[in-house]
Amino acid sequence: MTGRPTITQLAAELGIAPSTVSRAFTRPNLLKPETVAMVQKAAEAAGYVPNHHARALSTGRAGAIGLIVPDIANPFFPPLVRAAQNYASDLGLSVFLADTDEDPTREDRLISRMAPQVEGLIVVSSRLASSRIRQIADSQRVAFINRDVPETYRILLDTTAAIRSALAHLSELGHRRIAYIGGPPQSWANKQRRSAVDNFSKAHALEVTHFSADPGTYEAAKALSDSVAASGVTAVIAFDDVIAHGLMGGFAAAGVDVPKDLSVIGCDDTLATTTFPALSTIAVNVGAAARRAVAALSENPGSTSLTGARIIFEGTLVLRGTTGPVRPASSPLTLEPELDHPAARSVQTGRGSDS
């Protein structure tokens, strides 16, 4: 070949269709691995570089997937974003990222604007009404993560079984009075986790007290810590690690020892090793969820929507250093005035996660 090779010239040299050459770079999962390797080897030898910009001009799409999250500052989301980017890159796709700032109106607007420009959308922890989600799913290629709406393509990080294990663990340690500290009230995950706590507690005669750390920030949880400690509970399950982190900062400032005075379990495993003691928590596989969503959007690219499916990845309980036996009834919990305690200056993060 002379000059800069074209896709047609490369295809002719290999004796295959130009569309096969194109798929080797844009949809390699649709071809046999040996075909992809053959095309890429020949392209490298010939100096051929796929022109994604030209493809975008001809198709109106940018060879990319859109990823919409409610709060990029939350530590739950960066690992998910990274996993989506890495897997999309393996498939020859880019990822466009957008943050809704927990605003359903903004989310709806972003979906409408991004959908025509990308191969499909991944919407994480949607705040939209179920009826609107169904409308979008009927007309757009969208994979939802952590929003369980029937007849849509959704991937769920289910912590129900792990929360039961956490409560069974606390019960074995003698805890009978448990607090659940909720996060964003519109979160599907928050509702799921609260329901799991309530159902297990009712079946095993545990007393549950509910608190809300809405909007789910470290600061909101820390401000709530005195009320939690004074409520008489001996163990806490937090909606996520951000809230658990805030509670522990407040407990430390008030002289409440974890786990001697109060046991704490978080969720999502995003900040567990940055606490002291290391946080017991429920780990969820955000990477697997992200890769599954990208894979779904990379298949059948000509379709106008995704076939409804419900894919579940279950969480697992990870025990570290924040749970222990219930304190003796003869040793009532007393709170000290807030001090400039080193543990109270834990890293502060964004809103609580919405896994």
N, C-alpha and C positions, 0 to 999 in steps of 0.2 A: 504494500500500500504506500502511496505517495501522499505527502501532505498530512493534514490531521484526519485520522480515520473517522468514518461515520458508522453509525449502528448498522446501516445496510451493508457497507463494505465488510464489516466484521462478521456479520451473519453469513454473507456469501462465502467468505473464506472458510468458515466453519461448517458450511452446508446445513445451516439451520435457519429458522424463520427469525426476522428482526424482533418479533414479539418475544421470542425465547431469550434473546440477548437482553432485551429490556427487563424481563422478569428476573433474570439472574442478578440484576442490581436493585430492582424495586420490590420483587416478591420472591426471593430465593426459596422460601418455604414451599412454594408451589412446584418446584422443580426437583429432580433427583440431585442429590449432592454432587454426583460425578459430573452432571451437566453444568452446575454452577461453577465447579472448580475448573472445568474446561474453558468456559467463557471468560472467567476472571483471569486465567493464565494467559489466554490469547489476547485479552484486552490489555494486560500489563505489557506483554511483548510488543504490541502494536502501538502502545501509547494512547489507547482509547480511554477517554474520561466521560462518563455519562453526564449529560447536560440536564440537570434537574430544573434549572431555570426555564429552559425551553419547554420541558414537560409541563411545568406549572402554567406557562402561558397558553399552551394548547388545550389543557384539560381544565384549567381554572382551579386546580388543586396544587398544593405545594409539596407533595410527597411527604406529608407530615400528618401526625396525629395531634389532636388538641387534648390537653389535660387540664381540667378545671378542679380546683380545690378550694375549700372555704377559708383557709388561713395558712399561708405558706410559712409564716413564722412559727407555727406549731411544730415541735420536733417529731411528731408522728409522720408528717408529710414528706420531708426531704428524702428519707430512704425509699419511699414509694416513687417519688419523682425520679430518683437516680435509677431505680430498677427499670422503670418504664423507658427512660432515655437509653439505657444500655441495650435493652432488648430491641427497641425500635431501631437503633443504629445497626444492629446485626441484620435487620430486615431491610436496610437501606432507607429508613424513614427518620425524619426529625420529629421533635416534640415541641409544640407550642404550649407554653404554660400560662395559665390565668388564675387569678385569685379573686374570689367573690366577696371577701371580707364579711362572710356570714350573711350576706344580703341576698334573699331569694330573687328580688327584682333584678339585681345586677347579674345574678347567675343566669336567669332566663335570657337577658340581653346578650350575655357572652355566648351562650349556646347558639342563639340565632345568628350572631355575627361570625362565629368561628366555623360553624358546620359547613357552609358552602366552600370553605377554603382548605379543608383537610379531608383525609381519607375516612376519618371517623373521630369520635370524641370519647374520652374517658372522663366521667363525672364522678367525683369522689364525695361521699357524704352530702348528697344533694339536700337542699333546704326547700325545694319546691313541693307543692302539693302533689299527692299521688296522681290525681287526674291529669295534671299538666305533664308529669313524667310519662304517663301512658301516651299522651298526644305526641310528645317528642320522640318516644321510642317507635311509634308507628311510622314516622316520616324521616327519621335520621338514623345514621349508624352510630349508636351510643351504647357503651358498656358502662353500667353503673356499679360503683364499688360502695358497699355498705349503705344500700338503700333497697329494701326488700319490697318491691312493687310487682305483683303478679303480671305475667305475660311480657315482662321486660327481660333483657339480658343483664343479670346482676350477679356480682361476686361478693360474698358475705364473709367477713371475718367474725366467726361465731365464737363467743367466749362463754356460752351458757354452761357447757360441761366443765370448763376450767374454773368458773365461779363456784360451781357446786363443790369441786375439789378444794377450793380455797376455804369455803365455809365448813366443809367437813374437817379440814385441817385445824381451823380455829376452834371448832367444837371439841376436837380431841384434846386440845390444849386447855379446855375448861371454859372457853368464852361462851357466854349465853346472851350477852347484850352487845349487839353489833350495830355499827352505823354504816349506812351507804351514803357517800358524798357524791351527789350527782353533778354532771357537767351541763353543757348547753341543752336546754329542755327540748329543743326541736330535733335533737340528734337521734337517729334510729338506734345507734349503738347505746346511747344512754338509756333509752327505753328498754332495750333488750337486757342490759345489765341489771337495771333496777328490777325488772320482772324476774330474772334468775335469782336474785337475792331474796326477793319476797317469797317466791315459790318454795325454795329450799328451806327458808327459815320457818315458814308455816308448817311444812311437813316434819320438821325436826324440833319444833317448840323453841326456836330462837326468837328473841325479841329484837326487832329492827327499828332503828330511829333513822329517819331520812333528813338529810341536809342538802341544800343546793349551793354550789359554788359558782353559779351562773355569774358571768359569762364563761367561766372555766379557766380563769387566769391563775397564775401563781399567787398574785396579790389577793384575789378574792378568797382563795383557799386559806392563805395565811391569816386573813382577817377573821375567818370562820373558826380557826383552830381553838380559841378559848371556849367558844360555845360547845364545840364537840367534846373537848376535854371535861367540861363541867356537866355534861349530860348524863354521865354515869356509865357510858359504854366502855367496854374494855378492848374492843378491836374495831378497826375501820377498814372498809373496802372502798377505795376511791375509784371514780370513773376512769381516771387515767393517771399516768405517772406525774404529769404536771401538777395536778391537784394533790396527789400524795406528797410531792415535793414541797408544795406550799404549806400543807398541814404540818409536815415535819419541821419546817423552818419555824412556824409558830409555836409548836410544842417545845422545841429547843429553847426558844426565847423565854418561855414561861416555866422552864425547869421541868417539863414533862419528859420522862425518859422513854425512848422507843428502843426495845420492845418491853422493858420492865413494867412501865405504867400503861402503855397502850401499844397494841400490835397494829401494824399498818400493812396493807396489801394494795398495790397499784394495778395498773392495767396498761398494756401495749408494749412494755419493755423498751422504752425510749430513753429513760433517764436513770435506770435502776442502779448502775454502777457509779453514778456521780453523787449519790447520797451517802450519808454516814449515820448509821450502818447501811450497807448496801440493801436496796429495796427489794423485798419479795414482791413479785408481780405476775401478771399473766402475759405471756409472750404471744404475739400474733405475727403471721408470716405476710407482711405487706409486700415483700418482693414477689412472692408467688402470685399474689392477687394482681399486682401490676403486670407481670408477664402474661398472665392468662388474659387480661383485658387487651393488651397489645396484640396478642396472637389472634384473638377473636376479630379484631378490626382488620388484621392483615389478610384474613381469609375471605374468599368470595368478594373481592373489591367492587364488583359491579352491582352488588345488591343495594337496595335503597334503605334497608334496615336490618338489624340483627334478629335472628330467631330467638324467641324467649327461652331463657335457661336460668337455672338457679344453682350456682356453684358455691360450695361452702368449704372454707378452710378453718379448721377448729384451732382455738388457742390452747396453750398449755400452761399449767401453773409452774412457776419457777421460784423455789424457796431460797431466800438468802438470809439476811440478818435482821429483819424487822418484825418477826413474829416470835412470840414466846408464851409461856404459861400465863394464865390469868393471874393478876396480882391478888394477894390475899384480901378477903373482905375486911379484915382488921386493919388494912393499910389504905385508908381513903386517899384519893388523889387530891393534891393541893397544888394550886397554881401560884407561881411567883410573878412579880411584875416583870414586864418585858425587859430583857437585858440585851446588851450588845454581844450576843453569843455568836461565836464563829459559825455555828451550824445554821444560824438564822440568816446568814448572808449567802445562802445557797444560790446557785445560778438561777436567774429569773428568766422565764420563757414566755411565749405567747399564750394564746387561749389553750384550754384543754383540748386534747386530741379528739377526733371523731372517728375512730377506727370502725 
